[in-house]
């Protein structure tokens, strides 16, 4: 009677694994892995409640303990491109920057408009804090 549960857990494993391959979001792999112990319990003739509890417990343990670690080291969706990559870079001020006036800064041989809360004179170095529209928000680098 409970023979169909073997196929259920095997099917759940395959579906979750294939879904993970196509999405790569590191979510359904935990369900696929958690289906394995339930599949083994079903093969051994274990109770359906024990199979279900095993699946839920393994899923929760895997999600809570391993997913944050894996996401930290894989970071598949975080790629800084274009102006977002400018944050943290340093450059040389080529037109004075004041709190009331936009100045200019040279970063990687490109001339950018820049604003700051402090006065930064020509020739001083500045670090990019953020990008706002087409202007860089910078701070003076103290020597």
N, C-alpha and C positions, 0 to 999 in steps of 0.2 A: 504493500500500500504506500509506503513512504519512499518507494523507489524513484518517484518523480522528483524528489528533493535533490537527489544527486545531480540530475540534469538541470534543475533550477540553479544550483550553486555554480555548476560548470558554465551554464549560459550567462549568469550574472558576471562571472569572472571574465569571460570572453567579451561581452558587451562593454564592460567597464574598461578593460584593457584596450580594446579597439578605439573607444571614445577618447581615452587618454592619448593614444597615438595621434589622433586627428586634431585634438585641441591643445595638448601640451600645457595645460593650465595647472597641473599638479593637484588635481582634485579627485578625479575618478580612479586614479591608480590605487588610492588607499582603499577604495571599495573592492577593487579587484584583488588586492592582497588579503583583505579581510574575508573574502569569500573562500579562500583556500582552506582555512581550518574548518569552516562550516561544511565544505565539500568532503573533507576527510571524515568528519563526524557522521555525515550522511552515509558515506561508504561503509562505516563501521556499524551502521544501524542505530545511531543515536536518535534521541527524541527530537522532534521538530522544534520544541521550545528551547532546548539546549542548543540546537543549531542556530536559531535566531538570536538568542542571547549572546552566543559566541561571536556572531557576525557584528552585532551592535558594539560589544565591548572592544573587539579588535579594531573596528572602524574608529571609535572614539580615541582609543589609545594612539593609534597611528596618526590621526589628524592632530591631536593635541600635542604630541611629543615630537613628531618628526617633521610635520609640514612647515612650521616656522623656520626650522634649521635649513631645510631644503630650499625654501623660498629665498632665504638670506644669501645662500651661496650660488643659486642659479639665476636669480633676477633676470628672467627672460624678456621682460617687457620694458626694461628701463635703459634706454639708449638716448643719451643727450646728443642732439643734433643742432645744427645751425646756431642761432644766437643763444640757445640754452647752454651750449658748450662754453660760452664766454664767461659764465659765472665762475669766479675764482681766479681768472687770469689777471695778469698785471700788465700795465702799459705806461708809456711816458706821456705826460700832459704836454700838448703842443699849443693850446690856447687856454688861458687861465679859467679855472672853474670857480664860481662863487655860488653861494646859496641862492642868489637872485638871478643868476645868468648862466646860460648853458655854455660850456666850454667844449674843447676837443681833446681827444686822447688817441694815441696811436698804439694799436694792439695788432700784432702779427702783420705789420705793414699796412693795416687798414685804418683809416681815419673814421672815428666814431664821435657822435655827439654825446656829451657826458654831463651829468648833474651830480651835485654833492651838497651835503649839509654844512660843509666846511670849505674854506678857501684853499685851493690847490694851485700853486703857481706853475708857470711854464718850466719844464725840465724835471719836475718832481714825478715820482712814481706813484701810481694809484692802483688799487685792486677793485675789480668788478664785483659788486654785491648782488646785483639783480639787473634784469633787463625790463624796461618799461616802454613799450612801443618800439620806437627806433632810437631810444636813448639808453645809455648805460648809467646805472646808478653806481657811483664809485666812492671809495674812501681813500684818504691819504695813507701811504705806507710810511710809518715812522722808522727812521734809521737807527 
